[in-house]
Amino acid sequence: MRLLVLGGSVFVGRHLVAAAHARGDEVSVFNRGRTLAPQPGTTSLVGDRDGGLDALRTGEWDVVVDTCGFVPRIVRQSAELL
């Protein structure tokens, strides 16, 4: 399965990425690249949820998980693009 995690560096996202790798999934994370480096074997897509979504325009994923959506306007931007 091709999994995209919006966030994915800390808190729940980090554990979700680790579990997906353990299952053999192909994992990508989208974040600003300011916190922890992505786990080995993870594709890192750098951008900003508030208007910097270009890195998400060319990928294809089976599942997208958003662990850090708080502002409806910002969540809507990524949901409409994906």
PyRosetta script that sets phi, psi and omega in degrees:
from pyrosetta import init, pose_from_sequence

init()
pose = pose_from_sequence("MRLLVLGGSVFVGRHLVAAAHARGDEVSVFNRGRTLAPQPGTTSLVGDRDGGLDALRTGEWDVVVDTCGFVPRIVRQSAELL")
pose.set_psi(1, 142.3)
pose.set_omega(1, 176.1)
pose.set_phi(2, -98.8)
pose.set_psi(2, 113.8)
pose.set_omega(2, -174.6)
pose.set_phi(3, -112.1)
pose.set_psi(3, 133.7)
pose.set_omega(3, 171.7)
pose.set_phi(4, -114.5)
pose.set_psi(4, 127.8)
pose.set_omega(4, 176.4)
pose.set_phi(5, -113.4)
pose.set_psi(5, 120.6)
pose.set_omega(5, 174.1)
pose.set_phi(6, -81.7)
pose.set_psi(6, 115.2)
pose.set_omega(6, -167.9)
pose.set_phi(7, 101.6)
pose.set_psi(7, -120.4)
pose.set_omega(7, 170.8)
pose.set_phi(8, 88.6)
pose.set_psi(8, 3.2)
pose.set_omega(8, -178.3)
pose.set_phi(9, -98.3)
pose.set_psi(9, -34.1)
pose.set_omega(9, -175.4)
pose.set_phi(10, -135.4)
pose.set_psi(10, 176.5)
pose.set_omega(10, 177.4)
pose.set_phi(11, 51.3)
pose.set_psi(11, -133.9)
pose.set_omega(11, -175.5)
pose.set_phi(12, -63.7)
pose.set_psi(12, -39.1)
pose.set_omega(12, -177.1)
pose.set_phi(13, -57.5)
pose.set_psi(13, -41.1)
pose.set_omega(13, -179.6)
pose.set_phi(14, -61.9)
pose.set_psi(14, -41.5)
pose.set_omega(14, 179.3)
pose.set_phi(15, -71.6)
pose.set_psi(15, -36.0)
pose.set_omega(15, 176.2)
pose.set_phi(16, -62.5)
pose.set_psi(16, -43.5)
pose.set_omega(16, 178.2)
pose.set_phi(17, -62.5)
pose.set_psi(17, -44.5)
pose.set_omega(17, 179.4)
pose.set_phi(18, -61.7)
pose.set_psi(18, -42.7)
pose.set_omega(18, 179.3)
pose.set_phi(19, -65.4)
pose.set_psi(19, -38.6)
pose.set_omega(19, 178.7)
pose.set_phi(20, -65.5)
pose.set_psi(20, -41.5)
pose.set_omega(20, 176.7)
pose.set_phi(21, -62.1)
pose.set_psi(21, -40.9)
pose.set_omega(21, -179.7)
pose.set_phi(22, -62.5)
pose.set_psi(22, -29.2)
pose.set_omega(22, 177.6)
pose.set_phi(23, -81.5)
pose.set_psi(23, -11.5)
pose.set_omega(23, -177.9)
pose.set_phi(24, 92.0)
pose.set_psi(24, 14.6)
pose.set_omega(24, 179.8)
pose.set_phi(25, -74.2)
pose.set_psi(25, 156.0)
pose.set_omega(25, 173.7)
pose.set_phi(26, -91.1)
pose.set_psi(26, 118.4)
pose.set_omega(26, -169.3)
pose.set_phi(27, -117.9)
pose.set_psi(27, 134.4)
pose.set_omega(27, 171.5)
pose.set_phi(28, -123.1)
pose.set_psi(28, 146.2)
pose.set_omega(28, 173.6)
pose.set_phi(29, -123.3)
pose.set_psi(29, 144.3)
pose.set_omega(29, 177.0)
pose.set_phi(30, -119.6)
pose.set_psi(30, 119.2)
pose.set_omega(30, 177.3)
pose.set_phi(31, -160.3)
pose.set_psi(31, -177.6)
pose.set_omega(31, -177.3)
pose.set_phi(32, -79.8)
pose.set_psi(32, -8.0)
pose.set_omega(32, 179.1)
pose.set_phi(33, 72.7)
pose.set_psi(33, 23.7)
pose.set_omega(33, -176.8)
pose.set_phi(34, -99.6)
pose.set_psi(34, -13.9)
pose.set_omega(34, -176.7)
pose.set_phi(35, -105.9)
pose.set_psi(35, -134.5)
pose.set_omega(35, -176.6)
pose.set_phi(36, -67.9)
pose.set_psi(36, 149.1)
pose.set_omega(36, 173.4)
pose.set_phi(37, -64.9)
pose.set_psi(37, 149.6)
pose.set_omega(37, 179.1)
pose.set_phi(38, -64.0)
pose.set_psi(38, 153.7)
pose.set_omega(38, 178.8)
pose.set_phi(39, -63.6)
pose.set_psi(39, 148.8)
pose.set_omega(39, 179.0)
pose.set_phi(40, -52.6)
pose.set_psi(40, 138.7)
pose.set_omega(40, -180.0)
pose.set_phi(41, 85.8)
pose.set_psi(41, 1.9)
pose.set_omega(41, -179.0)
pose.set_phi(42, -100.9)
pose.set_psi(42, 135.1)
pose.set_omega(42, 173.7)
pose.set_phi(43, -82.5)
pose.set_psi(43, 127.4)
pose.set_omega(43, -179.0)
pose.set_phi(44, -101.7)
pose.set_psi(44, 123.7)
pose.set_omega(44, 175.9)
pose.set_phi(45, -112.8)
pose.set_psi(45, 119.1)
pose.set_omega(45, -174.5)
pose.set_phi(46, -101.0)
pose.set_psi(46, 131.9)
pose.set_omega(46, 177.8)
pose.set_phi(47, -178.3)
pose.set_psi(47, -168.0)
pose.set_omega(47, -179.5)
pose.set_phi(48, -132.5)
pose.set_psi(48, 132.7)
pose.set_omega(48, -177.5)
pose.set_phi(49, -62.0)
pose.set_psi(49, -24.3)
pose.set_omega(49, -177.3)
pose.set_phi(50, -99.1)
pose.set_psi(50, 71.8)
pose.set_omega(50, 174.5)
pose.set_phi(51, 99.9)
pose.set_psi(51, -4.4)
pose.set_omega(51, -179.6)
pose.set_phi(52, -115.6)
pose.set_psi(52, 54.0)
pose.set_omega(52, -172.1)
pose.set_phi(53, -94.7)
pose.set_psi(53, 6.6)
pose.set_omega(53, -174.1)
pose.set_phi(54, -52.9)
pose.set_psi(54, -34.6)
pose.set_omega(54, -178.4)
pose.set_phi(55, -63.9)
pose.set_psi(55, -17.3)
pose.set_omega(55, -178.7)
pose.set_phi(56, -92.1)
pose.set_psi(56, -5.2)
pose.set_omega(56, -173.3)
pose.set_phi(57, -71.9)
pose.set_psi(57, -25.2)
pose.set_omega(57, -172.5)
pose.set_phi(58, -108.9)
pose.set_psi(58, -9.5)
pose.set_omega(58, -177.2)
pose.set_phi(59, -83.3)
pose.set_psi(59, 165.3)
pose.set_omega(59, 173.7)
pose.set_phi(60, -132.7)
pose.set_psi(60, 130.3)
pose.set_omega(60, -178.7)
pose.set_phi(61, -134.6)
pose.set_psi(61, 151.1)
pose.set_omega(61, 176.2)
pose.set_phi(62, -82.9)
pose.set_psi(62, -34.0)
pose.set_omega(62, -176.6)
pose.set_phi(63, -140.0)
pose.set_psi(63, 138.9)
pose.set_omega(63, 174.0)
pose.set_phi(64, -122.9)
pose.set_psi(64, 129.8)
pose.set_omega(64, 178.1)
pose.set_phi(65, -118.7)
pose.set_psi(65, 128.2)
pose.set_omega(65, 178.4)
pose.set_phi(66, -111.5)
pose.set_psi(66, 106.2)
pose.set_omega(66, -178.6)
pose.set_phi(67, -95.7)
pose.set_psi(67, -1.5)
pose.set_omega(67, -172.1)
pose.set_phi(68, -137.2)
pose.set_psi(68, 27.6)
pose.set_omega(68, 179.3)
pose.set_phi(69, -84.4)
pose.set_psi(69, 117.9)
pose.set_omega(69, -178.4)
pose.set_phi(70, -118.3)
pose.set_psi(70, -36.8)
pose.set_omega(70, -175.3)
pose.set_phi(71, -101.2)
pose.set_psi(71, 118.2)
pose.set_omega(71, -175.8)
pose.set_phi(72, -52.5)
pose.set_psi(72, -40.6)
pose.set_omega(72, -179.5)
pose.set_phi(73, -60.5)
pose.set_psi(73, -40.2)
pose.set_omega(73, -178.6)
pose.set_phi(74, -74.0)
pose.set_psi(74, -40.1)
pose.set_omega(74, 177.5)
pose.set_phi(75, -63.5)
pose.set_psi(75, -40.8)
pose.set_omega(75, 180.0)
pose.set_phi(76, -59.6)
pose.set_psi(76, -40.5)
pose.set_omega(76, -179.6)
pose.set_phi(77, -57.9)
pose.set_psi(77, -49.3)
pose.set_omega(77, -178.7)
pose.set_phi(78, -71.9)
pose.set_psi(78, -36.6)
pose.set_omega(78, 179.7)
pose.set_phi(79, -64.8)
pose.set_psi(79, -41.9)
pose.set_omega(79, 179.1)
pose.set_phi(80, -67.2)
pose.set_psi(80, -38.9)
pose.set_omega(80, 179.1)
pose.set_phi(81, -66.0)
pose.set_psi(81, -44.1)
pose.set_omega(81, -176.3)
pose.set_phi(82, -77.8)
pose.dump_pdb("model.pdb")
